[in-house]
Amino acid sequence: MKLYKANDSWIVTTEESSLWFNRRSLSVYTKKEPITDQFLASSAWDASFESDAKVNSSSNNKYELRCIEELRLWYQETQCFYYSSTYDLTNSMQRSYNHDDTIPLWKRADERYFWNRAMLSELIDQEEHLDTRWIQPIIMGYLSECHFEVDQETNAQLILISRRNCHRAGVRMHCRGIDNDGNVANYVETEQILWTGNNVMSFIMIRGSVPIYWSQPGIRYRPPPKIDRIVIIVFYGGCANL
C-alpha cells in the first residue's frame, strides 16, 4: 500500500485499486485501477510518493499535517491496532458461527470493537458507489499466534485475540464504572482459539470496570472509590422500574 500526494488529492493505492481524497471538495471516491509511479510520472497530477505515510513538512495546511501525523501515531506507533481482510477480528468464534460469509466483513463486524467505524462513516454512506474493499474494520487490543506439535501426528495452532470495547474507553484512573447505556469502562474481551486438525475450540474471558456508577478522582494518594449514583431497581410483576 502506498500514499501519494497530488495537487488536490491524497491517493492511497494497492495493487488492485485506489482510494482518493479530494483536499478541496473533501469528497471521497475509489477507482478500480491502481495508481503506479509510471502513471503519475506521465500524467498531469503532479503527485509525489510519501514514504511510510510521512508528510512533507513544507505543506501550508497545518491542520492537514496535524491530522496525518495523528493518524501515523495511532496506526504506526501504538502497535495495538489490527485488521484482517479475510477474517472477522471483531467477532468471536461463537458469534460468527452462523454468519453468512458472503456478507462483507464490515457489515458483519461487532460495532463494539469496530474502532474505525466513525472514520469510515463517509465511505459506508456511499457504499453503493464505492469499492467497499476499502472499508476494513480495525480492532484495538492484542493478537498473537503460535504453532506447536501435540504428538507426531497432531499439529496445533493457538491464537490469542484481545478486543477492547470502543465504548467508554479511556485512561484507567479517569474512566470508571458504567454509563447509562450499560457500557463499563475499559471493557476487554479476550478469546483463546485452539485449532487441531478439523477441530476448533474457543474460550472467552471478559474484564472491565465494576458495573456501578463510581469514580476515583486523582491517583497520587490512592483515594478511595466514590459512589456517584445509587440505582434502586423495584420489580412489579416481572418489570423493573429505575
C-alpha positions as a LaTeX table, in Angstrom:
\begin{tabular}{lrrr}
\hline
Residue & $x$ (\AA) & $y$ (\AA) & $z$ (\AA) \\
\hline
Met1 & 0.00 & 0.00 & 0.00 \\
Lys2 & 1.32 & 3.43 & $-0.98$ \\
Leu3 & 0.30 & 7.00 & $-0.26$ \\
Tyr4 & 0.61 & 9.76 & $-2.88$ \\
Lys5 & 0.08 & 13.48 & $-2.52$ \\
Ala6 & $-1.23$ & 15.28 & $-5.62$ \\
Asn7 & $-2.17$ & 18.93 & $-6.15$ \\
Asp8 & $-5.73$ & 18.44 & $-4.95$ \\
Ser9 & $-5.88$ & 14.88 & $-3.61$ \\
Trp10 & $-4.44$ & 12.30 & $-1.30$ \\
Ile11 & $-4.28$ & 8.93 & $-3.06$ \\
Val12 & $-3.96$ & 5.57 & $-1.30$ \\
Thr13 & $-3.32$ & 2.71 & $-3.69$ \\
Thr14 & $-2.90$ & $-1.04$ & $-3.57$ \\
Glu15 & $-2.06$ & $-3.44$ & $-6.40$ \\
Glu16 & $-5.77$ & $-3.69$ & $-7.27$ \\
Ser17 & $-7.47$ & $-0.32$ & $-6.72$ \\
Ser18 & $-7.05$ & 3.20 & $-5.35$ \\
Leu19 & $-8.82$ & 5.45 & $-2.85$ \\
Trp20 & $-8.93$ & 9.21 & $-3.50$ \\
Phe21 & $-9.49$ & 12.06 & $-1.01$ \\
Asn22 & $-10.06$ & 15.40 & $-2.68$ \\
Arg23 & $-8.45$ & 18.06 & $-0.49$ \\
Arg24 & $-10.54$ & 20.90 & $-1.92$ \\
Ser25 & $-14.05$ & 19.45 & $-2.19$ \\
Leu26 & $-13.47$ & 16.96 & 0.69 \\
Ser27 & $-15.08$ & 14.25 & $-1.46$ \\
Val28 & $-14.03$ & 10.61 & $-1.29$ \\
Tyr29 & $-14.15$ & 8.14 & $-4.15$ \\
Thr30 & $-12.47$ & 4.97 & $-5.41$ \\
Lys31 & $-11.07$ & 3.80 & $-8.72$ \\
Lys32 & $-10.84$ & 0.19 & $-9.82$ \\
Glu33 & $-7.35$ & 0.61 & $-11.26$ \\
Pro34 & $-4.26$ & 1.04 & $-9.07$ \\
Ile35 & $-2.01$ & 4.08 & $-9.28$ \\
Thr36 & 1.57 & 3.42 & $-10.32$ \\
Asp37 & 4.68 & 5.58 & $-10.30$ \\
Gln38 & 4.80 & 5.34 & $-14.09$ \\
Phe39 & 1.20 & 6.54 & $-14.44$ \\
Leu40 & 1.75 & 9.56 & $-12.22$ \\
Ala41 & 5.02 & 10.45 & $-13.96$ \\
Ser42 & 3.24 & 10.55 & $-17.30$ \\
Ser43 & 0.14 & 12.42 & $-16.07$ \\
Ala44 & $-0.70$ & 15.94 & $-15.05$ \\
Trp45 & $-1.43$ & 15.02 & $-11.43$ \\
Asp46 & 1.92 & 16.33 & $-10.20$ \\
Ala47 & 1.87 & 13.71 & $-7.44$ \\
Ser48 & 4.69 & 12.61 & $-5.18$ \\
Phe49 & 5.14 & 9.43 & $-3.18$ \\
Glu50 & 5.01 & 9.89 & 0.60 \\
Ser51 & 7.29 & 7.27 & 2.16 \\
Asp52 & 5.72 & 5.43 & 5.13 \\
Ala53 & 2.79 & 7.88 & 5.07 \\
Lys54 & 5.06 & 10.66 & 6.41 \\
Val55 & 4.03 & 14.06 & 5.11 \\
Asn56 & 6.33 & 16.76 & 3.77 \\
Ser57 & 6.51 & 19.40 & 6.49 \\
Ser58 & 6.65 & 22.17 & 3.92 \\
Ser59 & 2.90 & 21.94 & 3.34 \\
Asn60 & 0.97 & 25.11 & 4.11 \\
Asn61 & $-2.04$ & 23.26 & 5.53 \\
Lys62 & $-1.14$ & 22.89 & 9.21 \\
Tyr63 & $-4.47$ & 21.27 & 10.08 \\
Glu64 & $-3.97$ & 18.64 & 7.39 \\
Leu65 & $-0.47$ & 17.95 & 8.64 \\
Arg66 & $-1.72$ & 17.52 & 12.19 \\
Cys67 & $-4.43$ & 15.06 & 11.11 \\
Ile68 & $-1.99$ & 12.97 & 9.10 \\
Glu69 & 0.52 & 12.96 & 11.94 \\
Glu70 & $-2.12$ & 11.84 & 14.42 \\
Leu71 & $-3.12$ & 9.00 & 12.10 \\
Arg72 & 0.51 & 7.99 & 11.76 \\
Leu73 & 0.98 & 7.94 & 15.53 \\
Trp74 & $-2.24$ & 5.96 & 16.01 \\
Tyr75 & $-1.58$ & 3.25 & 13.48 \\
Gln76 & 2.21 & 3.08 & 13.24 \\
Glu77 & 3.49 & 3.88 & 16.72 \\
Thr78 & 0.96 & 2.38 & 19.13 \\
Gln79 & 1.26 & $-1.24$ & 17.90 \\
Cys80 & $-2.17$ & $-2.16$ & 19.26 \\
Phe81 & $-4.37$ & $-1.86$ & 16.15 \\
Tyr82 & $-5.06$ & $-4.89$ & 13.97 \\
Tyr83 & $-7.12$ & $-5.70$ & 10.89 \\
Ser84 & $-7.65$ & $-8.61$ & 8.53 \\
Ser85 & $-9.09$ & $-8.57$ & 5.02 \\
Thr86 & $-10.22$ & $-12.21$ & 5.31 \\
Tyr87 & $-11.07$ & $-12.85$ & 9.00 \\
Asp88 & $-13.55$ & $-11.03$ & 11.23 \\
Leu89 & $-11.42$ & $-9.97$ & 14.19 \\
Thr90 & $-14.32$ & $-8.12$ & 15.85 \\
Asn91 & $-16.38$ & $-11.26$ & 16.44 \\
Ser92 & $-15.64$ & $-14.35$ & 18.49 \\
Met93 & $-15.92$ & $-17.83$ & 17.00 \\
Gln94 & $-19.30$ & $-18.28$ & 18.71 \\
Arg95 & $-20.78$ & $-15.03$ & 17.42 \\
Ser96 & $-19.56$ & $-15.61$ & 13.87 \\
Tyr97 & $-20.68$ & $-19.26$ & 13.71 \\
Asn98 & $-23.94$ & $-18.56$ & 11.82 \\
His99 & $-22.72$ & $-15.54$ & 9.86 \\
Asp100 & $-23.05$ & $-15.50$ & 6.09 \\
Asp101 & $-19.51$ & $-15.44$ & 4.69 \\
Thr102 & $-20.74$ & $-13.74$ & 1.52 \\
Ile103 & $-21.59$ & $-10.60$ & 3.52 \\
Pro104 & $-18.68$ & $-8.10$ & 3.66 \\
Leu105 & $-16.64$ & $-8.13$ & 6.86 \\
Trp106 & $-17.58$ & $-4.58$ & 7.83 \\
Lys107 & $-21.29$ & $-5.46$ & 7.71 \\
Arg108 & $-20.74$ & $-8.48$ & 9.98 \\
Ala109 & $-18.47$ & $-6.62$ & 12.39 \\
Asp110 & $-19.42$ & $-6.20$ & 16.05 \\
Glu111 & $-19.72$ & $-2.43$ & 16.41 \\
Arg112 & $-18.40$ & $-2.61$ & 20.00 \\
Tyr113 & $-14.94$ & $-3.46$ & 18.65 \\
Phe114 & $-15.12$ & $-1.63$ & 15.30 \\
Trp115 & $-12.75$ & 1.17 & 16.29 \\
Asn116 & $-12.55$ & 3.00 & 12.98 \\
Arg117 & $-16.25$ & 2.92 & 12.09 \\
Ala118 & $-16.69$ & 6.66 & 12.66 \\
Met119 & $-13.68$ & 7.38 & 10.45 \\
Leu120 & $-15.19$ & 5.22 & 7.70 \\
Ser121 & $-18.71$ & 6.62 & 8.00 \\
Glu122 & $-18.41$ & 8.63 & 4.78 \\
Leu123 & $-17.32$ & 5.53 & 2.86 \\
Ile124 & $-20.12$ & 3.48 & 4.44 \\
Asp125 & $-22.70$ & 6.10 & 3.46 \\
Gln126 & $-21.53$ & 5.80 & $-0.15$ \\
Glu127 & $-21.20$ & 2.02 & $-0.25$ \\
Glu128 & $-23.29$ & 1.72 & $-3.43$ \\
His129 & $-20.86$ & 3.89 & $-5.35$ \\
Leu130 & $-17.53$ & 2.81 & $-3.86$ \\
Asp131 & $-15.26$ & $-0.21$ & $-3.84$ \\
Thr132 & $-16.16$ & $-1.47$ & $-0.36$ \\
Arg133 & $-12.92$ & $-3.43$ & $-0.05$ \\
Trp134 & $-11.54$ & $-0.18$ & 1.36 \\
Ile135 & $-13.90$ & $-0.48$ & 4.34 \\
Gln136 & $-11.79$ & $-2.56$ & 6.73 \\
Pro137 & $-12.72$ & $-2.89$ & 10.42 \\
Ile138 & $-9.84$ & $-2.27$ & 12.82 \\
Ile139 & $-9.72$ & $-3.57$ & 16.38 \\
Met140 & $-7.71$ & $-2.19$ & 19.27 \\
Gly141 & $-6.11$ & $-4.77$ & 21.51 \\
Tyr142 & $-3.66$ & $-7.61$ & 21.06 \\
Leu143 & $-3.20$ & $-10.52$ & 18.68 \\
Ser144 & $-0.70$ & $-13.36$ & 18.69 \\
Glu145 & $-0.49$ & $-16.91$ & 17.39 \\
Cys146 & 1.85 & $-19.89$ & 17.57 \\
His147 & 2.14 & $-23.41$ & 16.13 \\
Phe148 & 3.23 & $-26.49$ & 18.05 \\
Glu149 & 3.17 & $-30.30$ & 17.89 \\
Val150 & 0.95 & $-32.27$ & 20.25 \\
Asp151 & 2.41 & $-35.56$ & 19.05 \\
Gln152 & 3.91 & $-36.95$ & 15.85 \\
Glu153 & 0.52 & $-36.96$ & 14.13 \\
Thr154 & $-1.13$ & $-33.84$ & 15.54 \\
Asn155 & $-0.21$ & $-30.21$ & 14.91 \\
Ala156 & $-1.99$ & $-27.39$ & 16.70 \\
Gln157 & $-2.35$ & $-23.65$ & 16.36 \\
Leu158 & $-3.04$ & $-21.39$ & 19.33 \\
Ile159 & $-4.43$ & $-17.89$ & 18.71 \\
Leu160 & $-4.95$ & $-15.18$ & 21.31 \\
Ile161 & $-7.11$ & $-12.15$ & 20.47 \\
Ser162 & $-7.93$ & $-9.33$ & 22.87 \\
Arg163 & $-10.60$ & $-6.83$ & 21.77 \\
Arg164 & $-11.04$ & $-3.54$ & 23.60 \\
Asn165 & $-14.54$ & $-2.08$ & 23.55 \\
Cys166 & $-14.63$ & 1.33 & 21.86 \\
His167 & $-17.47$ & 2.49 & 24.14 \\
Arg168 & $-16.40$ & 4.19 & 27.37 \\
Ala169 & $-12.71$ & 3.70 & 26.71 \\
Gly170 & $-10.27$ & 5.96 & 28.48 \\
Val171 & $-7.38$ & 6.27 & 30.88 \\
Arg172 & $-7.98$ & 3.72 & 33.64 \\
Met173 & $-7.84$ & 6.10 & 36.62 \\
His174 & $-10.09$ & 8.67 & 34.93 \\
Cys175 & $-12.72$ & 6.41 & 33.39 \\
Arg176 & $-14.51$ & 4.17 & 35.86 \\
Gly177 & $-17.81$ & 2.38 & 36.30 \\
Ile178 & $-20.80$ & 2.17 & 33.99 \\
Asp179 & $-22.72$ & 4.61 & 31.79 \\
Asn180 & $-26.46$ & 4.94 & 31.13 \\
Asp181 & $-26.23$ & 2.58 & 28.14 \\
Gly182 & $-24.71$ & $-0.22$ & 30.19 \\
Asn183 & $-21.16$ & 0.17 & 28.88 \\
Val184 & $-18.46$ & $-0.31$ & 31.51 \\
Ala185 & $-15.11$ & 1.42 & 31.35 \\
Asn186 & $-12.21$ & $-0.35$ & 29.68 \\
Tyr187 & $-14.13$ & $-3.48$ & 28.75 \\
Val188 & $-11.92$ & $-6.10$ & 27.09 \\
Glu189 & $-12.87$ & $-9.44$ & 25.58 \\
Thr190 & $-10.03$ & $-11.97$ & 25.30 \\
Glu191 & $-10.52$ & $-15.05$ & 23.14 \\
Gln192 & $-8.28$ & $-18.10$ & 23.11 \\
Ile193 & $-8.68$ & $-20.23$ & 19.97 \\
Leu194 & $-7.15$ & $-23.71$ & 19.58 \\
Trp195 & $-7.07$ & $-25.42$ & 16.18 \\
Thr196 & $-6.19$ & $-29.10$ & 15.90 \\
Gly197 & $-6.85$ & $-30.69$ & 12.52 \\
Asn198 & $-10.53$ & $-30.15$ & 11.71 \\
Asn199 & $-11.41$ & $-29.29$ & 15.30 \\
Val200 & $-11.55$ & $-25.80$ & 16.78 \\
Met201 & $-12.12$ & $-24.72$ & 20.38 \\
Ser202 & $-12.73$ & $-21.20$ & 21.67 \\
Phe203 & $-12.65$ & $-19.88$ & 25.23 \\
Ile204 & $-13.58$ & $-16.28$ & 26.11 \\
Met205 & $-12.76$ & $-14.19$ & 29.16 \\
Ile206 & $-14.06$ & $-10.67$ & 29.77 \\
Arg207 & $-12.99$ & $-7.93$ & 32.12 \\
Gly208 & $-13.98$ & $-4.37$ & 32.79 \\
Ser209 & $-14.66$ & $-1.79$ & 35.45 \\
Val210 & $-17.06$ & $-2.58$ & 38.30 \\
Pro211 & $-20.54$ & $-2.05$ & 36.75 \\
Ile212 & $-21.85$ & 0.65 & 39.07 \\
Tyr213 & $-21.77$ & 4.47 & 38.94 \\
Trp214 & $-18.47$ & 5.31 & 40.62 \\
Ser215 & $-15.32$ & 7.37 & 40.17 \\
Gln216 & $-11.88$ & 7.75 & 41.69 \\
Pro217 & $-10.61$ & 11.33 & 41.40 \\
Gly218 & $-6.86$ & 11.71 & 41.50 \\
Ile219 & $-4.25$ & 8.96 & 41.67 \\
Arg220 & $-1.48$ & 10.45 & 43.77 \\
Tyr221 & $-2.65$ & 9.33 & 47.21 \\
Arg222 & $-4.79$ & 6.35 & 46.17 \\
Pro223 & $-8.14$ & 7.92 & 47.08 \\
Pro224 & $-10.98$ & 5.56 & 47.96 \\
Pro225 & $-13.64$ & 4.97 & 45.28 \\
Lys226 & $-16.54$ & 7.42 & 45.27 \\
Ile227 & $-20.10$ & 6.18 & 44.61 \\
Asp228 & $-21.61$ & 8.78 & 42.28 \\
Arg229 & $-25.13$ & 7.41 & 41.99 \\
Ile230 & $-27.22$ & 4.65 & 43.50 \\
Val231 & $-29.84$ & 2.98 & 41.32 \\
Ile232 & $-32.71$ & 1.20 & 43.07 \\
Ile233 & $-34.49$ & $-1.41$ & 41.00 \\
Val234 & $-38.03$ & $-2.29$ & 42.05 \\
Phe235 & $-39.82$ & $-5.23$ & 40.41 \\
Tyr236 & $-43.56$ & $-5.14$ & 39.72 \\
Gly237 & $-44.97$ & $-8.21$ & 38.07 \\
Gly238 & $-41.70$ & $-9.06$ & 36.35 \\
Cys239 & $-40.98$ & $-5.49$ & 35.19 \\
Ala240 & $-38.19$ & $-3.32$ & 36.53 \\
Asn241 & $-38.52$ & 0.40 & 37.20 \\
Leu242 & $-35.42$ & 2.53 & 37.69 \\
\hline
\end{tabular}
